[in-house]
Every structure is written in structure tokens, then in C-alpha cells.
Amino acid sequence: MLSQYGRSLIAFEAPYINSGGATTEEELVLGTYGIEGSKPGAAAAGVYLSHAAIRPTRQGYGKILGRTLYNCKVFQLKYRVRLIL
């Protein structure tokens, strides 16, 4: 078992998990500490779900990017006209 100092080097304590007011080692439960980076699949799951909702095609993200570029050009033209007047 790691000492308190050894544990603090490799783990973080999530204050929202151990909110019961534990004061001794025996009162701490196993799930109180988590190793940083212990959820490496979260980013991959986020990309998977976003690609499932909005396909990475011309009709999906391509349409969003095209509309964004169009709006940027319109904004730029309106801004330039406003500066001239």
C-alpha cells in the first residue's frame, strides 16, 4: 500500500467523490483516488459520436464549413463597406 505522500505523486483526489467527511485512511473508499489520464477513451468516444451525428462528408461537416466561410466573406464585405461610408 502506498503512503500518503507516494499516493499524491501518482494520483489526484477528486473532492466531489469523497464528500462524506472522511478523516482517516480507513474511512477512505477505494474509488476516492483516480490516476490522472485514466479515461483515455473519452476523446475517441467524442470523435466517434460527433462523426456519427454529423458525417465527415461534404453534406455534413463540409456544409458547416462552407456556410462558415460564406458568412465570414459576407461579414468582411459588410465591414469594408461600413468603413468606406
Residue frames as a rotation matrix with the C-alpha (Angstrom) as fourth column:
MET 1
0.582 0.814 0.000 0.00
0.814 -0.582 0.000 0.00
0.000 0.000 -1.000 0.00
LEU 2
-0.162 -0.631 0.759 1.34
0.585 -0.681 -0.440 3.43
0.794 0.373 0.480 -0.91
SER 3
-0.513 -0.039 -0.857 1.92
0.782 -0.433 -0.449 6.01
-0.354 -0.901 0.252 1.74
GLN 4
0.534 0.752 -0.388 0.00
0.557 -0.657 -0.508 9.27
-0.637 0.055 -0.769 1.69
TYR 5
0.152 -0.565 -0.811 2.97
-0.432 -0.776 0.459 11.04
-0.889 0.280 -0.362 0.10
GLY 6
-0.819 -0.464 0.337 3.54
0.032 0.550 0.835 8.36
-0.573 0.694 -0.435 -2.51
ARG 7
-0.128 0.877 0.464 -0.11
0.891 0.307 -0.334 8.36
-0.436 0.371 -0.820 -3.47
SER 8
0.575 0.393 -0.718 -0.12
0.174 -0.916 -0.362 12.12
-0.799 0.083 -0.595 -4.00
LEU 9
-0.402 -0.807 -0.433 2.68
-0.373 -0.288 0.882 11.78
-0.837 0.516 -0.185 -6.57
ILE 10
-0.992 -0.055 0.110 0.77
0.065 0.529 0.846 9.48
-0.105 0.847 -0.521 -8.91
ALA 11
-0.336 0.941 0.051 -2.90
0.905 0.307 0.293 10.19
0.260 0.144 -0.955 -8.18
PHE 12
-0.820 0.208 0.534 -5.30
-0.248 -0.969 -0.005 13.03
0.516 -0.136 0.846 -7.64
GLU 13
-0.737 0.623 -0.262 -8.12
0.575 0.373 -0.728 13.25
-0.356 -0.687 -0.633 -5.15
ALA 14
-0.574 0.639 0.511 -11.47
0.273 -0.439 0.856 14.23
0.772 0.631 0.078 -6.55
PRO 15
-0.981 0.135 0.142 -13.17
-0.186 -0.407 -0.894 16.37
-0.063 -0.904 0.424 -3.88
TYR 16
-0.229 0.966 -0.122 -16.63
-0.957 -0.200 0.211 15.72
0.179 0.165 0.970 -5.29
ILE 17
-0.019 0.192 -0.981 -16.26
-0.182 0.964 0.192 11.94
0.983 0.183 0.016 -4.76
ASN 18
-0.362 -0.204 -0.909 -15.21
0.772 0.481 -0.416 11.89
0.522 -0.853 -0.016 -1.11
SER 19
-0.401 0.283 0.871 -17.64
-0.252 -0.948 0.192 14.42
0.881 -0.143 0.452 0.26
GLY 20
0.498 0.672 -0.548 -18.62
0.280 0.473 0.835 12.34
0.820 -0.570 0.047 3.31
GLY 21
0.618 -0.279 0.735 -16.02
-0.681 -0.658 0.322 13.94
0.393 -0.700 -0.596 5.56
ALA 22
0.831 -0.386 -0.401 -13.60
0.452 0.888 0.082 11.01
0.324 -0.250 0.912 5.84
THR 23
0.769 -0.554 0.320 -10.66
-0.633 -0.732 0.252 11.88
0.094 -0.396 -0.913 8.07
THR 24
0.073 -0.764 0.641 -8.65
-0.567 0.497 0.657 8.65
-0.821 -0.412 -0.396 8.36
GLU 25
-0.704 -0.446 -0.554 -7.18
-0.707 0.359 0.609 6.21
-0.072 0.820 -0.568 5.85
GLU 26
-0.886 0.367 0.284 -9.69
0.305 0.922 -0.239 3.53
-0.350 -0.125 -0.928 6.86
GLU 27
-0.017 0.950 -0.312 -12.64
0.180 -0.304 -0.936 5.77
-0.983 -0.072 -0.166 6.06
LEU 28
-0.242 -0.119 -0.963 -11.45
-0.832 -0.484 0.269 6.42
-0.499 0.867 0.018 2.51
VAL 29
0.611 0.511 0.604 -13.04
-0.099 0.807 -0.582 4.13
-0.785 0.296 0.544 -0.04
LEU 30
-0.114 -0.717 0.687 -11.25
0.631 0.482 0.608 2.52
-0.767 0.503 0.398 -2.97
GLY 31
0.200 0.289 0.936 -12.89
0.971 -0.186 -0.150 4.80
0.131 0.939 -0.318 -5.56
THR 32
0.726 0.094 -0.682 -11.75
0.359 -0.897 0.258 8.05
-0.587 -0.432 -0.685 -3.96
TYR 33
-0.042 -0.848 -0.528 -8.50
-0.377 -0.476 0.794 8.27
-0.925 0.233 -0.299 -5.89
GLY 34
0.873 0.243 0.424 -8.03
0.294 0.433 -0.852 8.02
-0.390 0.868 0.307 -9.61
ILE 35
-0.206 -0.973 0.103 -4.88
0.646 -0.056 0.761 8.01
-0.735 0.223 0.640 -11.69
GLU 36
0.088 0.202 -0.975 -4.67
-0.404 -0.888 -0.221 11.10
-0.911 0.413 0.004 -13.89
GLY 37
-0.385 -0.170 -0.907 -5.46
-0.922 0.024 0.387 10.25
-0.044 0.985 -0.166 -17.50
SER 38
-0.776 0.065 0.628 -7.38
-0.135 0.955 -0.266 7.13
-0.617 -0.291 -0.732 -16.57
LYS 39
0.296 0.921 0.255 -10.06
0.250 0.183 -0.951 7.83
-0.922 0.345 -0.176 -19.16
PRO 40
-0.641 -0.690 -0.335 -8.10
-0.128 -0.334 0.934 7.84
-0.757 0.642 0.126 -22.44
GLY 41
-0.683 0.413 0.602 -11.09
0.723 0.504 0.474 6.64
-0.108 0.759 -0.643 -24.44
ALA 42
0.084 0.783 -0.616 -13.15
0.542 -0.555 -0.631 9.77
-0.836 -0.281 -0.470 -23.79
ALA 43
-0.281 -0.245 -0.928 -11.61
-0.520 -0.774 0.362 11.73
-0.807 0.584 0.090 -26.67
ALA 44
-0.992 -0.104 -0.071 -12.03
-0.118 0.570 0.813 8.83
-0.044 0.815 -0.578 -29.09
ALA 45
-0.442 0.897 0.019 -15.64
0.843 0.423 -0.331 8.34
-0.305 -0.130 -0.943 -27.99
GLY 46
0.057 0.438 -0.897 -16.32
0.120 -0.895 -0.430 12.06
-0.991 -0.083 -0.103 -28.50
VAL 47
-0.621 -0.350 -0.701 -14.93
-0.632 -0.305 0.712 11.99
-0.463 0.886 -0.032 -32.03
TYR 48
-0.949 0.283 0.142 -16.86
0.317 0.847 0.426 8.82
0.000 0.449 -0.893 -32.83
LEU 49
-0.171 0.955 -0.244 -20.15
0.812 -0.004 -0.584 10.27
-0.558 -0.298 -0.774 -31.58
SER 50
-0.021 0.150 -0.988 -19.66
-0.242 -0.960 -0.141 13.61
-0.970 0.236 0.057 -33.32
HIS 51
-0.821 -0.299 -0.486 -18.91
-0.535 0.109 0.838 11.83
-0.198 0.948 -0.250 -36.60
ALA 52
-0.758 0.634 0.151 -21.98
0.643 0.766 0.012 9.67
-0.108 0.107 -0.988 -36.08
ALA 53
0.098 0.826 -0.555 -24.16
0.578 -0.501 -0.644 12.76
-0.810 -0.258 -0.526 -35.63
ILE 54
0.711 0.014 -0.703 -22.50
-0.468 -0.736 -0.488 14.93
-0.524 0.677 -0.517 -38.31
ARG 55
0.751 -0.397 0.528 -20.86
0.564 0.802 -0.198 12.88
-0.345 0.447 0.826 -41.02
PRO 56
0.005 -0.829 -0.560 -17.36
-0.042 -0.559 0.828 13.94
-0.999 0.020 -0.038 -42.18
THR 57
-0.227 0.028 0.974 -18.56
0.934 0.290 0.209 14.43
-0.276 0.957 -0.092 -45.76
ARG 58
-0.905 -0.079 0.418 -19.49
0.272 -0.863 0.427 17.36
0.327 0.500 0.802 -47.97
GLN 59
-0.018 0.984 0.175 -23.08
0.138 -0.171 0.976 17.11
0.990 0.042 -0.133 -46.78
GLY 60
0.565 0.192 -0.803 -22.06
0.780 0.194 0.595 17.02
0.270 -0.962 -0.040 -43.09
TYR 61
0.226 -0.581 -0.782 -19.04
0.618 -0.535 0.576 18.97
-0.753 -0.613 0.238 -41.85
GLY 62
-0.673 -0.480 0.562 -18.39
0.733 -0.332 0.594 20.24
-0.099 0.812 0.575 -45.38
LYS 63
0.111 0.822 0.559 -21.74
0.693 -0.467 0.549 22.03
0.712 0.327 -0.622 -45.36
ILE 64
0.775 0.134 -0.617 -20.99
0.599 -0.466 0.651 23.60
-0.200 -0.875 -0.441 -41.97
LEU 65
-0.173 -0.937 -0.305 -17.52
0.621 -0.344 0.704 24.73
-0.764 -0.068 0.641 -43.07
GLY 66
-0.558 0.031 0.830 -18.88
0.781 -0.319 0.537 26.07
0.281 0.947 0.153 -46.37
ARG 67
0.525 0.826 0.205 -21.55
0.640 -0.542 0.545 28.09
0.561 -0.155 -0.813 -44.59
THR 68
0.566 -0.407 -0.717 -18.94
0.597 -0.397 0.697 29.39
-0.569 -0.822 0.018 -42.13
LEU 69
-0.555 -0.810 0.191 -16.66
0.696 -0.326 0.640 30.57
-0.456 0.488 0.744 -44.95
TYR 70
-0.224 0.573 0.788 -19.60
0.752 -0.413 0.514 32.19
0.620 0.708 -0.338 -46.72
ASN 71
0.777 0.569 -0.270 -20.65
0.595 -0.523 0.610 34.06
0.206 -0.635 -0.745 -43.56
CYS 72
0.135 -0.819 -0.558 -17.07
0.650 -0.352 0.674 35.22
-0.748 -0.453 0.485 -42.99
LYS 73
-0.693 -0.388 0.608 -16.90
0.721 -0.372 0.585 36.64
-0.001 0.843 0.537 -46.51
VAL 74
0.195 0.848 0.492 -20.26
0.666 -0.483 0.568 38.39
0.720 0.217 -0.660 -46.13
PHE 75
0.745 0.029 -0.667 -19.19
0.613 -0.426 0.666 39.84
-0.265 -0.904 -0.335 -42.77
GLN 76
-0.286 -0.943 -0.171 -15.91
0.703 -0.328 0.632 41.05
-0.651 0.061 0.756 -44.26
LEU 77
-0.549 0.133 0.826 -17.65
0.715 -0.437 0.545 42.73
0.433 0.890 0.145 -47.21
LYS 78
0.557 0.821 0.125 -20.20
0.594 -0.499 0.630 44.42
0.580 -0.277 -0.766 -44.95
TYR 79
0.513 -0.462 -0.723 -17.42
0.652 -0.338 0.679 45.57
-0.558 -0.820 0.128 -42.63
ARG 80
-0.585 -0.774 0.242 -15.42
0.735 -0.380 0.562 47.03
-0.343 0.507 0.791 -45.52
VAL 81
-0.189 0.604 0.774 -18.46
0.661 -0.505 0.555 48.85
0.726 0.617 -0.304 -46.91
ARG 82
0.777 0.496 -0.387 -19.16
0.605 -0.421 0.676 50.28
0.172 -0.760 -0.627 -43.47
LEU 83
0.062 -0.842 -0.536 -15.57
0.710 -0.340 0.617 51.58
-0.702 -0.418 0.577 -43.23
ILE 84
-0.674 -0.297 0.677 -15.85
0.727 -0.430 0.535 53.30
0.132 0.852 0.506 -46.61
LEU 85
0.174 0.831 0.529 -19.12
0.543 -0.529 0.653 55.06
0.822 0.174 -0.543 -45.77
